[in-house]
Amino acid sequence: MMQPINSKSAPSVLVFEINSRKIKVSKTLKFEQEGETVVLDVRGLIYHGDFYFTSRVIGTDGMVWYHDGMTTGSSCENEGDFDKFSSRKLLRCKGKKLILVVYARV
């Protein structure tokens, strides 16, 4: 059963679990708070497959950085501009499925 969530103020960070492949990932969430609009943008995407996790981190400049500790070590690979990623492309990353989306205040 689903219930609405009420809050007196918009969160600084919000994480959603993704358990469906038939979902469209919103790149931005907007909340009204005391007459002002609070914006949260996607800042991280966590993927799972083959018994481990990988991630994409979205920088404040809109660049997407891929991290897989097993293949990239302590480095990240630049995957390009986040604006060019479709919602469908966000659902999978190198064979792994999206499981968490992290939003943070702009």
Backbone as a printed PyTorch tensor [residue, N CA C, xyz], in Angstrom:
tensor([[[  0.8330,  -1.1780,   0.0000],
         [  0.0000,   0.0000,   0.0000],
         [  0.8800,   1.2440,   0.0000]],

        [[  0.5190,   2.2150,  -0.8170],
         [  1.2980,   3.4470,  -0.9070],
         [  0.6620,   4.5240,  -0.0370]],

        [[  1.5160,   5.3190,   0.6220],
         [  1.0400,   6.4320,   1.4290],
         [  1.8470,   7.6660,   1.0770]],

        [[  1.1910,   8.8380,   1.0900],
         [  1.9490,  10.0680,   0.8130],
         [  2.9290,  10.3620,   1.9440]],

        [[  4.0110,  11.0210,   1.5840],
         [  5.0110,  11.4360,   2.5640],
         [  4.9250,  12.9460,   2.6960]],

        [[  4.7700,  13.4110,   3.9090],
         [  4.6970,  14.8490,   4.1540],
         [  5.9400,  15.3100,   4.8890]],

        [[  6.3780,  16.5050,   4.5510],
         [  7.5600,  17.0760,   5.1840],
         [  7.3830,  18.5840,   5.2550]],

        [[  7.9020,  19.1900,   6.3020],
         [  7.7940,  20.6430,   6.4410],
         [  8.7920,  21.3780,   5.5660]],

        [[  9.8660,  20.6950,   5.1930],
         [ 10.8610,  21.3340,   4.3230],
         [ 11.3950,  20.3080,   3.3280]],

        [[ 11.8250,  20.8120,   2.1930],
         [ 12.3870,  19.9360,   1.1610],
         [ 13.7320,  19.3900,   1.6340]],

        [[ 14.0200,  18.1280,   1.3440],
         [ 15.2900,  17.5420,   1.7800],
         [ 16.4680,  18.0710,   0.9720]],

        [[ 17.6560,  17.9560,   1.5390],
         [ 18.8790,  18.3230,   0.8150],
         [ 19.3290,  17.1920,  -0.0940]],

        [[ 19.0680,  15.9620,   0.3460],
         [ 19.4170,  14.7640,  -0.4210],
         [ 18.2200,  13.8210,  -0.3780]],

        [[ 17.9500,  13.1840,  -1.5110],
         [ 16.8440,  12.2390,  -1.5990],
         [ 17.3060,  11.0650,  -2.4560]],

        [[ 17.0920,   9.8380,  -1.9740],
         [ 17.5220,   8.6400,  -2.6910],
         [ 16.2990,   7.7730,  -2.9780]],

        [[ 16.1620,   7.3600,  -4.2360],
         [ 15.0720,   6.4840,  -4.6370],
         [ 15.6130,   5.1300,  -5.0530]],

        [[ 14.9720,   4.0760,  -4.5500],
         [ 15.2850,   2.7250,  -5.0120],
         [ 14.4940,   2.4740,  -6.2890]],

        [[ 15.1550,   1.9010,  -7.2740],
         [ 14.5140,   1.5860,  -8.5450],
         [ 14.3150,   0.0780,  -8.6090]],

        [[ 13.0580,  -0.3490,  -8.6970],
         [ 12.7910,  -1.7870,  -8.7590],
         [ 11.9400,  -2.1490,  -9.9710]],

        [[ 11.9850,  -1.3040, -10.9850],
         [ 11.2360,  -1.5480, -12.2110],
         [ 12.0590,  -1.0990, -13.4070]],

        [[ 11.9310,  -1.8000, -14.4930],
         [ 12.5970,  -1.3870, -15.7320],
         [ 11.6800,  -0.4940, -16.5550]],

        [[ 10.4340,  -0.3540, -16.1160],
         [  9.4490,   0.4560, -16.8390],
         [  9.2490,   1.7840, -16.1220]],

        [[ 10.3230,   2.4790, -15.8880],
         [ 10.2710,   3.7430, -15.1660],
         [ 11.0750,   4.7820, -15.9350]],

        [[ 10.6410,   6.0090, -15.8410],
         [ 11.3890,   7.1050, -16.4440],
         [ 12.0640,   7.8760, -15.3120]],

        [[ 13.3670,   7.9920, -15.3770],
         [ 14.1200,   8.7060, -14.3490],
         [ 14.0450,  10.2010, -14.6350]],

        [[ 13.5140,  10.9500, -13.6850],
         [ 13.4840,  12.4090, -13.8110],
         [ 14.8560,  12.9510, -13.4530]],

        [[ 15.3790,  13.8230, -14.2740],
         [ 16.7020,  14.3930, -14.0100],
         [ 16.6410,  15.4900, -12.9600]],

        [[ 15.4430,  16.0270, -12.7200],
         [ 15.2610,  17.1120, -11.7570],
         [ 13.9740,  16.8910, -10.9730]],

        [[ 14.0090,  17.1710,  -9.6740],
         [ 12.8120,  17.1830,  -8.8340],
         [ 12.6290,  18.5980,  -8.3130]],

        [[ 11.3750,  19.0460,  -8.2460],
         [ 11.0960,  20.3960,  -7.7520],
         [ 10.0890,  20.3230,  -6.6160]],

        [[ 10.3570,  21.1110,  -5.5740],
         [  9.4800,  21.2120,  -4.4180],
         [  9.1710,  22.6780,  -4.1710]],

        [[  7.9560,  22.9440,  -3.7110],
         [  7.6080,  24.2970,  -3.2890],
         [  7.7970,  24.3690,  -1.7850]],

        [[  8.5340,  25.3880,  -1.3390],
         [  8.8010,  25.5630,   0.0860],
         [  8.7470,  27.0390,   0.4090]],

        [[  7.7720,  27.4190,   1.2130],
         [  7.6120,  28.8130,   1.6360],
         [  7.6230,  29.7680,   0.4480]],

        [[  6.8950,  29.4040,  -0.5990],
         [  6.7700,  30.2660,  -1.7690],
         [  7.9360,  30.2300,  -2.7350]],

        [[  8.9450,  29.4380,  -2.4510],
         [ 10.1010,  29.3280,  -3.3410],
         [ 10.2130,  27.9000,  -3.8740]],

        [[ 10.8150,  27.7710,  -5.0370],
         [ 11.0270,  26.4570,  -5.6360],
         [ 12.4010,  25.9310,  -5.2380]],

        [[ 12.4070,  24.7400,  -4.6690],
         [ 13.6530,  24.0550,  -4.3100],
         [ 13.8910,  22.9840,  -5.3710]],

        [[ 15.0820,  22.9780,  -5.9520],
         [ 15.4090,  22.0510,  -7.0380],
         [ 16.4470,  21.0380,  -6.5570]],

        [[ 16.1710,  19.7720,  -6.8290],
         [ 17.1300,  18.6970,  -6.5920],
         [ 17.4490,  18.0660,  -7.9390]],

        [[ 18.7190,  17.9400,  -8.2450],
         [ 19.1700,  17.3330,  -9.4980],
         [ 19.7670,  15.9610,  -9.2230]],

        [[ 19.7310,  15.1000, -10.2360],
         [ 20.4160,  13.8080, -10.1170],
         [ 21.9080,  14.0840,  -9.9500]],

        [[ 22.5050,  13.4740,  -8.9390],
         [ 23.9430,  13.6170,  -8.6970],
         [ 24.6510,  12.2760,  -8.6710]],

        [[ 23.8660,  11.1890,  -8.5730],
         [ 24.4880,   9.8760,  -8.5510],
         [ 23.5300,   8.7870,  -8.9840]],

        [[ 24.0770,   7.7620,  -9.6120],
         [ 23.3190,   6.5970, -10.0620],
         [ 24.1070,   5.3590,  -9.6500]],

        [[ 23.4580,   4.4410,  -8.9540],
         [ 24.1220,   3.2290,  -8.4810],
         [ 23.5450,   2.0390,  -9.2480]],

        [[ 24.4360,   1.2040,  -9.7540],
         [ 24.0520,   0.0400, -10.5590],
         [ 24.5140,  -1.2390,  -9.8710]],

        [[ 23.8100,  -2.3470, -10.1550],
         [ 24.1920,  -3.6340,  -9.5820],
         [ 24.0970,  -4.7270, -10.6450]],

        [[ 25.0340,  -5.6310, -10.5760],
         [ 25.0550,  -6.7950, -11.4610],
         [ 26.3460,  -7.5520, -11.2500]],

        [[ 26.3380,  -8.8290, -11.5410],
         [ 27.5330,  -9.6650, -11.3700],
         [ 28.0730,  -9.5990,  -9.9440]],

        [[ 27.1690,  -9.4730,  -8.9750],
         [ 27.4980,  -9.5050,  -7.5490],
         [ 28.3280,  -8.3210,  -7.0550]],

        [[ 28.2770,  -7.1850,  -7.7770],
         [ 28.9180,  -5.9820,  -7.2510],
         [ 28.2870,  -4.7310,  -7.8420]],

        [[ 28.7010,  -3.5920,  -7.3150],
         [ 28.1010,  -2.3090,  -7.6540],
         [ 29.0430,  -1.4470,  -8.4890]],

        [[ 28.4570,  -0.6190,  -9.3420],
         [ 29.1870,   0.4180, -10.0650],
         [ 28.3760,   1.7000,  -9.9320]],

        [[ 28.9470,   2.8100, -10.3710],
         [ 28.2110,   4.0680, -10.2240],
         [ 28.5350,   5.0510, -11.3330]],

        [[ 27.6290,   5.9950, -11.4660],
         [ 27.8480,   7.1800, -12.2820],
         [ 27.6450,   8.3700, -11.3560]],

        [[ 28.5810,   9.2970, -11.4020],
         [ 28.4970,  10.5200, -10.6070],
         [ 28.3340,  11.6760, -11.5770]],

        [[ 27.3740,  12.5530, -11.2960],
         [ 27.1400,  13.7020, -12.1640],
         [ 27.6810,  14.9380, -11.4560]],

        [[ 28.6680,  15.5710, -12.0650],
         [ 29.2880,  16.7590, -11.4870],
         [ 28.3980,  17.9810, -11.6290]],

        [[ 28.7300,  19.0310, -10.9080],
         [ 27.9570,  20.2730, -10.9880],
         [ 28.0470,  20.9000, -12.3690]],

        [[ 29.0450,  20.4980, -13.1520],
         [ 29.1830,  20.9940, -14.5290],
         [ 28.3920,  20.1490, -15.5290]],

        [[ 27.6810,  19.1090, -15.0350],
         [ 26.8660,  18.2680, -15.9010],
         [ 27.6040,  17.1150, -16.5470]],

        [[ 28.8740,  16.9400, -16.2140],
         [ 29.6370,  15.8220, -16.7730],
         [ 29.3600,  14.5460, -15.9710]],

        [[ 29.2820,  13.4240, -16.6890],
         [ 29.0140,  12.1240, -16.0750],
         [ 30.3280,  11.3670, -15.9420]],

        [[ 30.5710,  10.8530, -14.7430],
         [ 31.7910,  10.1050, -14.4550],
         [ 31.4140,   8.6960, -14.0150]],

        [[ 31.9800,   7.6930, -14.7000],
         [ 31.7100,   6.2880, -14.4060],
         [ 32.7860,   5.7530, -13.4720]],

        [[ 32.3470,   4.9850, -12.4500],
         [ 33.3050,   4.3640, -11.5410],
         [ 32.9610,   2.8980, -11.3290]],

        [[ 33.9690,   2.0590, -11.4810],
         [ 33.8870,   0.6280, -11.2110],
         [ 35.2220,   0.2670, -10.5870]],

        [[ 35.2270,   0.0960,  -9.2800],
         [ 36.4700,  -0.1480,  -8.5690],
         [ 37.2790,  -1.3180,  -9.0980]],

        [[ 36.6150,  -2.2930,  -9.7210],
         [ 37.3350,  -3.4630, -10.2380],
         [ 38.0650,  -3.1560, -11.5390]],

        [[ 37.5290,  -2.2190, -12.3390],
         [ 38.1610,  -1.9350, -13.6340],
         [ 38.8050,  -0.5550, -13.6980]],

        [[ 38.2280,   0.4220, -13.0100],
         [ 38.7940,   1.7760, -13.0760],
         [ 39.6560,   2.0970, -11.8620]],

        [[ 39.6460,   1.2170, -10.8690],
         [ 40.4410,   1.4550,  -9.6690],
         [ 39.9630,   2.6950,  -8.9390]],

        [[ 40.8870,   3.5860,  -8.6300],
         [ 40.5220,   4.8110,  -7.9160],
         [ 40.1900,   5.9500,  -8.8740]],

        [[ 40.1660,   5.6670, -10.1650],
         [ 39.8660,   6.6910, -11.1760],
         [ 38.4230,   6.5670, -11.6570]],

        [[ 37.9690,   7.6000, -12.3390],
         [ 36.6530,   7.6020, -12.9790],
         [ 36.8380,   7.8800, -14.4630]],

        [[ 35.9270,   7.3410, -15.2720],
         [ 35.9630,   7.5740, -16.7190],
         [ 34.8920,   8.5880, -17.0890]],

        [[ 35.2650,   9.5920, -17.8760],
         [ 34.3100,  10.5940, -18.3350],
         [ 33.4130,   9.9740, -19.4010]],

        [[ 32.0920,  10.0520, -19.1870],
         [ 31.1270,   9.5130, -20.1520],
         [ 30.3910,  10.6090, -20.9190]],

        [[ 30.7140,  11.8520, -20.6550],
         [ 30.1000,  12.9260, -21.4260],
         [ 29.0700,  13.7290, -20.6610]],

        [[ 28.2960,  14.4930, -21.4090],
         [ 27.3310,  15.4510, -20.8780],
         [ 26.0370,  14.7510, -20.4560]],

        [[ 25.6080,  14.9780, -19.2270],
         [ 24.4040,  14.3520, -18.6890],
         [ 23.1620,  14.7030, -19.5070]],

        [[ 23.1190,  15.8900, -20.0700],
         [ 21.9670,  16.3020, -20.8810],
         [ 21.7630,  15.3950, -22.0900]],

        [[ 22.8000,  14.7230, -22.5350],
         [ 22.7040,  13.8530, -23.7100],
         [ 22.2910,  12.4200, -23.3620]],

        [[ 22.1350,  12.1280, -22.0750],
         [ 21.7090,  10.8000, -21.6320],
         [ 20.1880,  10.7480, -21.5940]],

        [[ 19.6070,   9.7760, -22.2810],
         [ 18.1550,   9.5760, -22.2160],
         [ 17.8150,   8.8360, -20.9220]],

        [[ 16.5600,   8.9300, -20.5230],
         [ 16.1100,   8.1980, -19.3410],
         [ 16.3510,   6.7040, -19.5240]],

        [[ 16.1290,   6.2210, -20.7220],
         [ 16.3410,   4.7980, -21.0200],
         [ 17.8110,   4.4090, -20.8430]],

        [[ 18.7180,   5.2720, -21.2800],
         [ 20.1510,   4.9830, -21.1600],
         [ 20.5900,   4.9500, -19.6930]],

        [[ 19.8910,   5.6780, -18.8340],
         [ 20.2480,   5.7090, -17.4170],
         [ 19.8970,   4.4090, -16.6950]],

        [[ 18.9620,   3.6380, -17.2450],
         [ 18.4960,   2.4180, -16.5810],
         [ 19.5190,   1.2880, -16.5830]],

        [[ 20.4900,   1.3500, -17.4790],
         [ 21.5280,   0.3180, -17.5490],
         [ 22.8870,   0.9740, -17.7530]],

        [[ 23.9030,   0.3050, -17.2570],
         [ 25.2670,   0.8010, -17.4330],
         [ 26.1980,  -0.4000, -17.5300]],

        [[ 26.7260,  -0.6180, -18.7090],
         [ 27.6930,  -1.6930, -18.9470],
         [ 27.1980,  -3.0330, -18.4090]],

        [[ 25.9420,  -3.3390, -18.7250],
         [ 25.3570,  -4.6210, -18.3510],
         [ 24.7460,  -4.6880, -16.9660]],

        [[ 24.8500,  -3.6210, -16.2040],
         [ 24.3040,  -3.6190, -14.8500],
         [ 23.0230,  -2.7850, -14.8000]],

        [[ 22.1390,  -3.1240, -13.8570],
         [ 20.8400,  -2.4660, -13.7460],
         [ 20.8670,  -1.3570, -12.6960]],

        [[ 20.1910,  -0.2690, -13.0060],
         [ 20.0570,   0.8430, -12.0690],
         [ 19.2560,   0.3960, -10.8550]],

        [[ 19.7840,   0.6690,  -9.6430],
         [ 19.0560,   0.3130,  -8.4250],
         [ 18.7980,   1.5140,  -7.5140]],

        [[ 19.6260,   2.5590,  -7.5950],
         [ 19.4210,   3.7510,  -6.7640],
         [ 19.6940,   5.0130,  -7.5710]],

        [[ 18.8710,   6.0330,  -7.3440],
         [ 19.1040,   7.3550,  -7.9250],
         [ 19.2410,   8.3290,  -6.7660]],

        [[ 20.3220,   9.1030,  -6.7590],
         [ 20.5930,  10.0640,  -5.6960],
         [ 20.3670,  11.4730,  -6.2360]],

        [[ 19.4780,  12.2060,  -5.5630],
         [ 19.2070,  13.6040,  -5.9040],
         [ 19.7770,  14.4870,  -4.8010]],

        [[ 20.2750,  15.6600,  -5.1830],
         [ 20.7870,  16.6110,  -4.2000],
         [ 20.4150,  18.0220,  -4.6290]],

        [[ 20.3280,  18.9100,  -3.6460],
         [ 19.9880,  20.3060,  -3.9350],
         [ 21.0220,  20.9550,  -4.8210]],

        [[ 20.5340,  21.8060,  -5.6780],
         [ 21.4050,  22.5480,  -6.5980],
         [ 22.1040,  23.6370,  -5.8200]]])
